[in-house]
């Protein structure tokens, strides 16, 4: 795997900004964060036994 230096990362960031725009990138990042948060909550709720569950 090739090493990406700071110059290459800046070029990639500029290309992404030109393609998607600042507003859209913020929206995508927010949706990604809420998706990760929901995933973590789902994992933690599976680990806890449900108290109202009838056997």
PDBQT receptor file of N, H, CA, C and O in Angstrom, charges set to zero:
ATOM      1  N   UNK A   1       0.851  -1.170   0.000  1.00  0.00    +0.000 N 
ATOM      2  CA  UNK A   1       0.000   0.000   0.000  1.00  0.00    +0.000 C 
ATOM      3  C   UNK A   1       0.896   1.232   0.000  1.00  0.00    +0.000 C 
ATOM      4  O   UNK A   1       1.805   1.340   0.823  1.00  0.00    +0.000 OA
ATOM      5  N   UNK A   2       0.645   2.153  -0.912  1.00  0.00    +0.000 N 
ATOM      6  H   UNK A   2      -0.093   2.064  -1.581  1.00  0.00    +0.000 HD
ATOM      7  CA  UNK A   2       1.495   3.341  -0.981  1.00  0.00    +0.000 C 
ATOM      8  C   UNK A   2       1.253   4.271   0.205  1.00  0.00    +0.000 C 
ATOM      9  O   UNK A   2       0.148   4.354   0.741  1.00  0.00    +0.000 OA
ATOM     10  N   UNK A   3       2.285   4.945   0.584  1.00  0.00    +0.000 N 
ATOM     11  H   UNK A   3       3.182   4.878   0.148  1.00  0.00    +0.000 HD
ATOM     12  CA  UNK A   3       2.221   5.896   1.691  1.00  0.00    +0.000 C 
ATOM     13  C   UNK A   3       1.632   7.213   1.194  1.00  0.00    +0.000 C 
ATOM     14  O   UNK A   3       2.084   7.760   0.188  1.00  0.00    +0.000 OA
ATOM     15  N   UNK A   4       0.620   7.721   1.903  1.00  0.00    +0.000 N 
ATOM     16  H   UNK A   4       0.253   7.277   2.720  1.00  0.00    +0.000 HD
ATOM     17  CA  UNK A   4       0.027   9.004   1.552  1.00  0.00    +0.000 C 
ATOM     18  C   UNK A   4       0.590  10.075   2.475  1.00  0.00    +0.000 C 
ATOM     19  O   UNK A   4       0.418  10.010   3.692  1.00  0.00    +0.000 OA
ATOM     20  N   UNK A   5       1.243  11.031   1.909  1.00  0.00    +0.000 N 
ATOM     21  H   UNK A   5       1.384  11.084   0.920  1.00  0.00    +0.000 HD
ATOM     22  CA  UNK A   5       1.803  12.133   2.691  1.00  0.00    +0.000 C 
ATOM     23  C   UNK A   5       0.800  13.262   2.834  1.00  0.00    +0.000 C 
ATOM     24  O   UNK A   5      -0.315  13.179   2.319  1.00  0.00    +0.000 OA
ATOM     25  N   UNK A   6       1.191  14.308   3.528  1.00  0.00    +0.000 N 
ATOM     26  H   UNK A   6       2.097  14.375   3.947  1.00  0.00    +0.000 HD
ATOM     27  CA  UNK A   6       0.270  15.428   3.742  1.00  0.00    +0.000 C 
ATOM     28  C   UNK A   6      -0.139  16.127   2.441  1.00  0.00    +0.000 C 
ATOM     29  O   UNK A   6      -1.271  16.595   2.322  1.00  0.00    +0.000 OA
ATOM     30  N   UNK A   7       0.754  16.197   1.489  1.00  0.00    +0.000 N 
ATOM     31  H   UNK A   7       1.674  15.816   1.586  1.00  0.00    +0.000 HD
ATOM     32  CA  UNK A   7       0.422  16.847   0.218  1.00  0.00    +0.000 C 
ATOM     33  C   UNK A   7      -0.668  16.070  -0.515  1.00  0.00    +0.000 C 
ATOM     34  O   UNK A   7      -1.609  16.669  -1.037  1.00  0.00    +0.000 OA
ATOM     35  N   UNK A   8      -0.553  14.759  -0.558  1.00  0.00    +0.000 N 
ATOM     36  H   UNK A   8       0.212  14.272  -0.134  1.00  0.00    +0.000 HD
ATOM     37  CA  UNK A   8      -1.557  13.933  -1.224  1.00  0.00    +0.000 C 
ATOM     38  C   UNK A   8      -2.901  14.028  -0.517  1.00  0.00    +0.000 C 
ATOM     39  O   UNK A   8      -3.942  14.082  -1.171  1.00  0.00    +0.000 OA
ATOM     40  N   UNK A   9      -2.889  14.047   0.811  1.00  0.00    +0.000 N 
ATOM     41  H   UNK A   9      -2.043  14.003   1.342  1.00  0.00    +0.000 HD
ATOM     42  CA  UNK A   9      -4.134  14.153   1.568  1.00  0.00    +0.000 C 
ATOM     43  C   UNK A   9      -4.826  15.493   1.322  1.00  0.00    +0.000 C 
ATOM     44  O   UNK A   9      -6.052  15.544   1.228  1.00  0.00    +0.000 OA
ATOM     45  N   UNK A  10      -4.064  16.563   1.219  1.00  0.00    +0.000 N 
ATOM     46  H   UNK A  10      -3.068  16.522   1.296  1.00  0.00    +0.000 HD
ATOM     47  CA  UNK A  10      -4.638  17.881   0.937  1.00  0.00    +0.000 C 
ATOM     48  C   UNK A  10      -5.260  17.902  -0.460  1.00  0.00    +0.000 C 
ATOM     49  O   UNK A  10      -6.341  18.459  -0.649  1.00  0.00    +0.000 OA
ATOM     50  N   UNK A  11      -4.591  17.308  -1.422  1.00  0.00    +0.000 N 
ATOM     51  H   UNK A  11      -3.713  16.855  -1.269  1.00  0.00    +0.000 HD
ATOM     52  CA  UNK A  11      -5.128  17.247  -2.786  1.00  0.00    +0.000 C 
ATOM     53  C   UNK A  11      -6.434  16.456  -2.805  1.00  0.00    +0.000 C 
ATOM     54  O   UNK A  11      -7.394  16.868  -3.456  1.00  0.00    +0.000 OA
ATOM     55  N   UNK A  12      -6.480  15.339  -2.108  1.00  0.00    +0.000 N 
ATOM     56  H   UNK A  12      -5.700  15.004  -1.580  1.00  0.00    +0.000 HD
ATOM     57  CA  UNK A  12      -7.699  14.529  -2.040  1.00  0.00    +0.000 C 
ATOM     58  C   UNK A  12      -8.822  15.319  -1.378  1.00  0.00    +0.000 C 
ATOM     59  O   UNK A  12      -9.959  15.282  -1.848  1.00  0.00    +0.000 OA
ATOM     60  N   UNK A  13      -8.523  16.030  -0.303  1.00  0.00    +0.000 N 
ATOM     61  H   UNK A  13      -7.599  16.060   0.079  1.00  0.00    +0.000 HD
ATOM     62  CA  UNK A  13      -9.521  16.837   0.394  1.00  0.00    +0.000 C 
ATOM     63  C   UNK A  13     -10.081  17.927  -0.512  1.00  0.00    +0.000 C 
ATOM     64  O   UNK A  13     -11.290  18.161  -0.518  1.00  0.00    +0.000 OA
ATOM     65  N   UNK A  14      -9.227  18.592  -1.273  1.00  0.00    +0.000 N 
ATOM     66  H   UNK A  14      -8.246  18.402  -1.268  1.00  0.00    +0.000 HD
ATOM     67  CA  UNK A  14      -9.684  19.640  -2.194  1.00  0.00    +0.000 C 
ATOM     68  C   UNK A  14     -10.590  19.051  -3.269  1.00  0.00    +0.000 C 
ATOM     69  O   UNK A  14     -11.608  19.651  -3.612  1.00  0.00    +0.000 OA
ATOM     70  N   UNK A  15     -10.239  17.901  -3.798  1.00  0.00    +0.000 N 
ATOM     71  H   UNK A  15      -9.411  17.413  -3.519  1.00  0.00    +0.000 HD
ATOM     72  CA  UNK A  15     -11.067  17.255  -4.821  1.00  0.00    +0.000 C 
ATOM     73  C   UNK A  15     -12.435  16.890  -4.261  1.00  0.00    +0.000 C 
ATOM     74  O   UNK A  15     -13.452  17.091  -4.926  1.00  0.00    +0.000 OA
ATOM     75  N   UNK A  16     -12.466  16.359  -3.050  1.00  0.00    +0.000 N 
ATOM     76  H   UNK A  16     -11.640  16.196  -2.510  1.00  0.00    +0.000 HD
ATOM     77  CA  UNK A  16     -13.740  15.996  -2.421  1.00  0.00    +0.000 C 
ATOM     78  C   UNK A  16     -14.587  17.238  -2.174  1.00  0.00    +0.000 C 
ATOM     79  O   UNK A  16     -15.798  17.210  -2.390  1.00  0.00    +0.000 OA
ATOM     80  N   UNK A  17     -13.970  18.323  -1.726  1.00  0.00    +0.000 N 
ATOM     81  H   UNK A  17     -12.985  18.346  -1.550  1.00  0.00    +0.000 HD
ATOM     82  CA  UNK A  17     -14.706  19.568  -1.505  1.00  0.00    +0.000 C 
ATOM     83  C   UNK A  17     -15.295  20.106  -2.803  1.00  0.00    +0.000 C 
ATOM     84  O   UNK A  17     -16.423  20.598  -2.815  1.00  0.00    +0.000 OA
ATOM     85  N   UNK A  18     -14.546  20.016  -3.888  1.00  0.00    +0.000 N 
ATOM     86  H   UNK A  18     -13.629  19.617  -3.878  1.00  0.00    +0.000 HD
ATOM     87  CA  UNK A  18     -15.037  20.508  -5.171  1.00  0.00    +0.000 C 
ATOM     88  C   UNK A  18     -16.195  19.637  -5.661  1.00  0.00    +0.000 C 
ATOM     89  O   UNK A  18     -17.177  20.155  -6.192  1.00  0.00    +0.000 OA
ATOM     90  N   UNK A  19     -16.089  18.345  -5.488  1.00  0.00    +0.000 N 
ATOM     91  H   UNK A  19     -15.291  17.923  -5.056  1.00  0.00    +0.000 HD
ATOM     92  CA  UNK A  19     -17.135  17.446  -5.979  1.00  0.00    +0.000 C 
ATOM     93  C   UNK A  19     -18.428  17.556  -5.173  1.00  0.00    +0.000 C 
ATOM     94  O   UNK A  19     -19.509  17.612  -5.758  1.00  0.00    +0.000 OA
ATOM     95  N   UNK A  20     -18.338  17.588  -3.852  1.00  0.00    +0.000 N 
ATOM     96  H   UNK A  20     -17.460  17.542  -3.377  1.00  0.00    +0.000 HD
ATOM     97  CA  UNK A  20     -19.534  17.515  -3.023  1.00  0.00    +0.000 C 
ATOM     98  C   UNK A  20     -19.955  18.840  -2.419  1.00  0.00    +0.000 C 
ATOM     99  O   UNK A  20     -21.146  19.035  -2.177  1.00  0.00    +0.000 OA
ATOM    100  N   UNK A  21     -19.060  19.736  -2.171  1.00  0.00    +0.000 N 
ATOM    101  H   UNK A  21     -18.093  19.578  -2.368  1.00  0.00    +0.000 HD
ATOM    102  CA  UNK A  21     -19.395  20.999  -1.524  1.00  0.00    +0.000 C 
ATOM    103  C   UNK A  21     -19.346  20.861  -0.013  1.00  0.00    +0.000 C 
ATOM    104  O   UNK A  21     -19.478  19.763   0.528  1.00  0.00    +0.000 OA
ATOM    105  N   UNK A  22     -19.153  21.988   0.662  1.00  0.00    +0.000 N 
ATOM    106  H   UNK A  22     -19.046  22.880   0.222  1.00  0.00    +0.000 HD
ATOM    107  CA  UNK A  22     -18.984  21.982   2.117  1.00  0.00    +0.000 C 
ATOM    108  C   UNK A  22     -20.267  21.558   2.831  1.00  0.00    +0.000 C 
ATOM    109  O   UNK A  22     -20.217  20.773   3.777  1.00  0.00    +0.000 OA
ATOM    110  N   UNK A  23     -21.412  22.071   2.383  1.00  0.00    +0.000 N 
ATOM    111  H   UNK A  23     -21.452  22.709   1.614  1.00  0.00    +0.000 HD
ATOM    112  CA  UNK A  23     -22.678  21.757   3.043  1.00  0.00    +0.000 C 
ATOM    113  C   UNK A  23     -23.031  20.287   2.978  1.00  0.00    +0.000 C 
ATOM    114  O   UNK A  23     -23.499  19.703   3.956  1.00  0.00    +0.000 OA
ATOM    115  N   UNK A  24     -22.806  19.703   1.835  1.00  0.00    +0.000 N 
ATOM    116  H   UNK A  24     -22.426  20.177   1.041  1.00  0.00    +0.000 HD
ATOM    117  CA  UNK A  24     -23.149  18.291   1.663  1.00  0.00    +0.000 C 
ATOM    118  C   UNK A  24     -22.220  17.388   2.478  1.00  0.00    +0.000 C 
ATOM    119  O   UNK A  24     -22.659  16.369   3.009  1.00  0.00    +0.000 OA
ATOM    120  N   UNK A  25     -20.945  17.754   2.579  1.00  0.00    +0.000 N 
ATOM    121  H   UNK A  25     -20.588  18.582   2.147  1.00  0.00    +0.000 HD
ATOM    122  CA  UNK A  25     -20.006  16.961   3.368  1.00  0.00    +0.000 C 
ATOM    123  C   UNK A  25     -20.399  17.001   4.841  1.00  0.00    +0.000 C 
ATOM    124  O   UNK A  25     -20.326  15.979   5.523  1.00  0.00    +0.000 OA
ATOM    125  N   UNK A  26     -20.813  18.157   5.342  1.00  0.00    +0.000 N 
ATOM    126  H   UNK A  26     -20.873  18.988   4.788  1.00  0.00    +0.000 HD
ATOM    127  CA  UNK A  26     -21.272  18.257   6.727  1.00  0.00    +0.000 C 
ATOM    128  C   UNK A  26     -22.498  17.403   6.981  1.00  0.00    +0.000 C 
ATOM    129  O   UNK A  26     -22.621  16.772   8.030  1.00  0.00    +0.000 OA
ATOM    130  N   UNK A  27     -23.402  17.386   6.019  1.00  0.00    +0.000 N 
ATOM    131  H   UNK A  27     -23.303  17.899   5.167  1.00  0.00    +0.000 HD
ATOM    132  CA  UNK A  27     -24.615  16.576   6.146  1.00  0.00    +0.000 C 
ATOM    133  C   UNK A  27     -24.270  15.083   6.172  1.00  0.00    +0.000 C 
ATOM    134  O   UNK A  27     -24.813  14.328   6.978  1.00  0.00    +0.000 OA
ATOM    135  N   UNK A  28     -23.377  14.673   5.297  1.00  0.00    +0.000 N 
ATOM    136  H   UNK A  28     -22.936  15.286   4.642  1.00  0.00    +0.000 HD
ATOM    137  CA  UNK A  28     -22.960  13.265   5.247  1.00  0.00    +0.000 C 
ATOM    138  C   UNK A  28     -22.267  12.870   6.544  1.00  0.00    +0.000 C 
ATOM    139  O   UNK A  28     -22.511  11.784   7.069  1.00  0.00    +0.000 OA
ATOM    140  N   UNK A  29     -21.404  13.742   7.067  1.00  0.00    +0.000 N 
ATOM    141  H   UNK A  29     -21.206  14.624   6.640  1.00  0.00    +0.000 HD
ATOM    142  CA  UNK A  29     -20.702  13.451   8.321  1.00  0.00    +0.000 C 
ATOM    143  C   UNK A  29     -21.689  13.331   9.481  1.00  0.00    +0.000 C 
ATOM    144  O   UNK A  29     -21.532  12.464  10.342  1.00  0.00    +0.000 OA
ATOM    145  N   UNK A  30     -22.701  14.191   9.509  1.00  0.00    +0.000 N 
ATOM    146  H   UNK A  30     -22.829  14.895   8.810  1.00  0.00    +0.000 HD
ATOM    147  CA  UNK A  30     -23.711  14.125  10.560  1.00  0.00    +0.000 C 
ATOM    148  C   UNK A  30     -24.511  12.833  10.501  1.00  0.00    +0.000 C 
ATOM    149  O   UNK A  30     -24.784  12.222  11.534  1.00  0.00    +0.000 OA
ATOM    150  N   UNK A  31     -24.885  12.418   9.303  1.00  0.00    +0.000 N 
ATOM    151  H   UNK A  31     -24.663  12.914   8.464  1.00  0.00    +0.000 HD
ATOM    152  CA  UNK A  31     -25.625  11.171   9.143  1.00  0.00    +0.000 C 
ATOM    153  C   UNK A  31     -24.762   9.970   9.517  1.00  0.00    +0.000 C 
ATOM    154  O   UNK A  31     -25.251   9.009  10.110  1.00  0.00    +0.000 OA
ATOM    155  N   UNK A  32     -23.503  10.025   9.176  1.00  0.00    +0.000 N 
ATOM    156  H   UNK A  32     -23.105  10.805   8.694  1.00  0.00    +0.000 HD
ATOM    157  CA  UNK A  32     -22.590   8.941   9.538  1.00  0.00    +0.000 C 
ATOM    158  C   UNK A  32     -22.447   8.848  11.051  1.00  0.00    +0.000 C 
ATOM    159  O   UNK A  32     -22.451   7.750  11.608  1.00  0.00    +0.000 OA
ATOM    160  N   UNK A  33     -22.320   9.987  11.718  1.00  0.00    +0.000 N 
ATOM    161  H   UNK A  33     -22.316  10.879  11.266  1.00  0.00    +0.000 HD
ATOM    162  CA  UNK A  33     -22.209  10.004  13.177  1.00  0.00    +0.000 C 
ATOM    163  C   UNK A  33     -23.459   9.466  13.850  1.00  0.00    +0.000 C 
ATOM    164  O   UNK A  33     -23.364   8.705  14.813  1.00  0.00    +0.000 OA
ATOM    165  N   UNK A  34     -24.637   9.855  13.353  1.00  0.00    +0.000 N 
ATOM    166  H   UNK A  34     -24.714  10.474  12.571  1.00  0.00    +0.000 HD
ATOM    167  CA  UNK A  34     -25.870   9.353  13.963  1.00  0.00    +0.000 C 
ATOM    168  C   UNK A  34     -26.044   7.854  13.700  1.00  0.00    +0.000 C 
ATOM    169  O   UNK A  34     -26.599   7.139  14.535  1.00  0.00    +0.000 OA
ATOM    170  N   UNK A  35     -25.579   7.384  12.563  1.00  0.00    +0.000 N 
ATOM    171  H   UNK A  35     -25.128   7.964  11.885  1.00  0.00    +0.000 HD
ATOM    172  CA  UNK A  35     -25.634   5.953  12.278  1.00  0.00    +0.000 C 
ATOM    173  C   UNK A  35     -24.736   5.155  13.208  1.00  0.00    +0.000 C 
ATOM    174  O   UNK A  35     -25.127   4.094  13.695  1.00  0.00    +0.000 OA
ATOM    175  N   UNK A  36     -23.542   5.657  13.455  1.00  0.00    +0.000 N 
ATOM    176  H   UNK A  36     -23.224   6.519  13.059  1.00  0.00    +0.000 HD
ATOM    177  CA  UNK A  36     -22.621   4.986  14.382  1.00  0.00    +0.000 C 
ATOM    178  C   UNK A  36     -23.186   4.998  15.795  1.00  0.00    +0.000 C 
ATOM    179  O   UNK A  36     -23.079   4.008  16.518  1.00  0.00    +0.000 OA
ATOM    180  N   UNK A  37     -23.787   6.117  16.191  1.00  0.00    +0.000 N 
ATOM    181  H   UNK A  37     -23.874   6.922  15.604  1.00  0.00    +0.000 HD
ATOM    182  CA  UNK A  37     -24.390   6.222  17.525  1.00  0.00    +0.000 C 
ATOM    183  C   UNK A  37     -25.530   5.210  17.682  1.00  0.00    +0.000 C 
ATOM    184  O   UNK A  37     -25.638   4.557  18.719  1.00  0.00    +0.000 OA
ATOM    185  N   UNK A  38     -26.375   5.079  16.663  1.00  0.00    +0.000 N 
ATOM    186  H   UNK A  38     -26.288   5.610  15.820  1.00  0.00    +0.000 HD
ATOM    187  CA  UNK A  38     -27.481   4.118  16.708  1.00  0.00    +0.000 C 
ATOM    188  C   UNK A  38     -26.952   2.691  16.761  1.00  0.00    +0.000 C 
ATOM    189  O   UNK A  38     -27.515   1.848  17.459  1.00  0.00    +0.000 OA
ATOM    190  N   UNK A  39     -25.885   2.416  16.037  1.00  0.00    +0.000 N 
ATOM    191  H   UNK A  39     -25.428   3.102  15.470  1.00  0.00    +0.000 HD
ATOM    192  CA  UNK A  39     -25.283   1.084  16.047  1.00  0.00    +0.000 C 
ATOM    193  C   UNK A  39     -24.757   0.743  17.442  1.00  0.00    +0.000 C 
ATOM    194  O   UNK A  39     -24.966  -0.367  17.933  1.00  0.00    +0.000 OA
ATOM    195  N   UNK A  40     -24.082   1.687  18.073  1.00  0.00    +0.000 N 
ATOM    196  H   UNK A  40     -23.912   2.588  17.675  1.00  0.00    +0.000 HD
ATOM    197  CA  UNK A  40     -23.557   1.453  19.425  1.00  0.00    +0.000 C 
ATOM    198  C   UNK A  40     -24.684   1.249  20.431  1.00  0.00    +0.000 C 
ATOM    199  O   UNK A  40     -24.585   0.392  21.309  1.00  0.00    +0.000 OA
ATOM    200  N   UNK A  41     -25.755   2.034  20.307  1.00  0.00    +0.000 N 
ATOM    201  H   UNK A  41     -25.835   2.730  19.594  1.00  0.00    +0.000 HD
ATOM    202  CA  UNK A  41     -26.900   1.869  21.209  1.00  0.00    +0.000 C 
ATOM    203  C   UNK A  41     -27.543   0.501  21.007  1.00  0.00    +0.000 C 
ATOM    204  O   UNK A  41     -27.982  -0.128  21.970  1.00  0.00    +0.000 OA
ATOM    205  N   UNK A  42     -27.601   0.044  19.775  1.00  0.00    +0.000 N 
ATOM    206  H   UNK A  42     -27.245   0.555  18.992  1.00  0.00    +0.000 HD
ATOM    207  CA  UNK A  42     -28.145  -1.276  19.492  1.00  0.00    +0.000 C 
ATOM    208  C   UNK A  42     -27.299  -2.376  20.103  1.00  0.00    +0.000 C 
ATOM    209  O   UNK A  42     -27.834  -3.352  20.628  1.00  0.00    +0.000 OA
ATOM    210  N   UNK A  43     -26.000  -2.230  20.042  1.00  0.00    +0.000 N 
ATOM    211  H   UNK A  43     -25.566  -1.436  19.616  1.00  0.00    +0.000 HD
ATOM    212  CA  UNK A  43     -25.116  -3.224  20.643  1.00  0.00    +0.000 C 
ATOM    213  C   UNK A  43     -25.247  -3.235  22.157  1.00  0.00    +0.000 C 
ATOM    214  O   UNK A  43     -25.275  -4.303  22.767  1.00  0.00    +0.000 OA
ATOM    215  N   UNK A  44     -25.327  -2.068  22.765  1.00  0.00    +0.000 N 
ATOM    216  H   UNK A  44     -25.304  -1.200  22.269  1.00  0.00    +0.000 HD
ATOM    217  CA  UNK A  44     -25.408  -2.015  24.221  1.00  0.00    +0.000 C 
ATOM    218  C   UNK A  44     -26.768  -2.498  24.718  1.00  0.00    +0.000 C 
ATOM    219  O   UNK A  44     -26.854  -3.052  25.814  1.00  0.00    +0.000 OA
ATOM    220  N   UNK A  45     -27.826  -2.303  23.941  1.00  0.00    +0.000 N 
ATOM    221  H   UNK A  45     -27.756  -1.853  23.051  1.00  0.00    +0.000 HD
ATOM    222  CA  UNK A  45     -29.144  -2.767  24.377  1.00  0.00    +0.000 C 
ATOM    223  C   UNK A  45     -29.245  -4.284  24.277  1.00  0.00    +0.000 C 
ATOM    224  O   UNK A  45     -30.005  -4.892  25.030  1.00  0.00    +0.000 OA
ATOM    225  N   UNK A  46     -28.496  -4.917  23.362  1.00  0.00    +0.000 N 
ATOM    226  H   UNK A  46     -27.878  -4.423  22.750  1.00  0.00    +0.000 HD
ATOM    227  CA  UNK A  46     -28.503  -6.374  23.269  1.00  0.00    +0.000 C 
ATOM    228  C   UNK A  46     -27.784  -7.008  24.449  1.00  0.00    +0.000 C 
ATOM    229  O   UNK A  46     -28.140  -8.109  24.869  1.00  0.00    +0.000 OA
ATOM    230  N   UNK A  47     -26.784  -6.333  24.985  1.00  0.00    +0.000 N 
ATOM    231  H   UNK A  47     -26.495  -5.439  24.643  1.00  0.00    +0.000 HD
ATOM    232  CA  UNK A  47     -26.009  -6.886  26.080  1.00  0.00    +0.000 C 
ATOM    233  C   UNK A  47     -26.792  -6.881  27.381  1.00  0.00    +0.000 C 
ATOM    234  O   UNK A  47     -26.589  -7.756  28.223  1.00  0.00    +0.000 OA
ATOM    235  N   UNK A  48     -27.681  -5.916  27.564  1.00  0.00    +0.000 N 
ATOM    236  H   UNK A  48     -27.846  -5.205  26.880  1.00  0.00    +0.000 HD
ATOM    237  CA  UNK A  48     -28.456  -5.820  28.794  1.00  0.00    +0.000 C 
ATOM    238  C   UNK A  48     -29.686  -6.721  28.691  1.00  0.00    +0.000 C 
ATOM    239  O   UNK A  48     -30.391  -6.681  27.682  1.00  0.00    +0.000 OA
ATOM    240  N   UNK A  49     -29.958  -7.536  29.719  1.00  0.00    +0.000 N 
ATOM    241  H   UNK A  49     -29.386  -7.569  30.539  1.00  0.00    +0.000 HD
ATOM    242  CA  UNK A  49     -31.165  -8.357  29.676  1.00  0.00    +0.000 C 
ATOM    243  C   UNK A  49     -32.398  -7.482  29.858  1.00  0.00    +0.000 C 
ATOM    244  O   UNK A  49     -32.374  -6.501  30.602  1.00  0.00    +0.000 OA
ATOM    245  N   UNK A  50     -33.455  -7.840  29.182  1.00  0.00    +0.000 N 
ATOM    246  H   UNK A  50     -33.474  -8.637  28.578  1.00  0.00    +0.000 HD
ATOM    247  CA  UNK A  50     -34.695  -7.064  29.266  1.00  0.00    +0.000 C 
ATOM    248  C   UNK A  50     -35.440  -7.480  30.527  1.00  0.00    +0.000 C 
ATOM    249  O   UNK A  50     -35.602  -8.672  30.787  1.00  0.00    +0.000 OA
ATOM    250  N   UNK A  51     -35.893  -6.509  31.309  1.00  0.00    +0.000 N 
ATOM    251  H   UNK A  51     -35.762  -5.540  31.098  1.00  0.00    +0.000 HD
ATOM    252  CA  UNK A  51     -36.529  -6.790  32.585  1.00  0.00    +0.000 C 
ATOM    253  C   UNK A  51     -37.981  -7.213  32.426  1.00  0.00    +0.000 C 
ATOM    254  O   UNK A  51     -38.474  -8.014  33.219  1.00  0.00    +0.000 OA
ATOM    255  N   UNK A  52     -38.669  -6.699  31.430  1.00  0.00    +0.000 N 
ATOM    256  H   UNK A  52     -38.268  -6.049  30.785  1.00  0.00    +0.000 HD
ATOM    257  CA  UNK A  52     -40.088  -6.981  31.249  1.00  0.00    +0.000 C 
ATOM    258  C   UNK A  52     -40.347  -8.200  30.389  1.00  0.00    +0.000 C 
ATOM    259  O   UNK A  52     -41.499  -8.477  30.057  1.00  0.00    +0.000 OA
ATOM    260  N   UNK A  53     -39.341  -8.914  30.029  1.00  0.00    +0.000 N 
ATOM    261  H   UNK A  53     -38.405  -8.689  30.298  1.00  0.00    +0.000 HD
ATOM    262  CA  UNK A  53     -39.470 -10.048  29.135  1.00  0.00    +0.000 C 
ATOM    263  C   UNK A  53     -40.010 -11.252  29.902  1.00  0.00    +0.000 C 
ATOM    264  O   UNK A  53     -39.452 -11.647  30.925  1.00  0.00    +0.000 OA
ATOM    265  N   UNK A  54     -41.125 -11.845  29.388  1.00  0.00    +0.000 N 
ATOM    266  H   UNK A  54     -41.578 -11.524  28.557  1.00  0.00    +0.000 HD
ATOM    267  CA  UNK A  54     -41.718 -13.015  30.040  1.00  0.00    +0.000 C 
ATOM    268  C   UNK A  54     -41.107 -14.277  29.476  1.00  0.00    +0.000 C 
ATOM    269  O   UNK A  54     -40.826 -14.359  28.280  1.00  0.00    +0.000 OA
ATOM    270  N   UNK A  55     -40.902 -15.261  30.334  1.00  0.00    +0.000 N 
ATOM    271  H   UNK A  55     -41.130 -15.194  31.305  1.00  0.00    +0.000 HD
ATOM    272  CA  UNK A  55     -40.290 -16.518  29.874  1.00  0.00    +0.000 C 
ATOM    273  C   UNK A  55     -41.313 -17.580  29.701  1.00  0.00    +0.000 C 
ATOM    274  O   UNK A  55     -40.980 -18.703  29.320  1.00  0.00    +0.000 OA
TER     275      UNK A  55
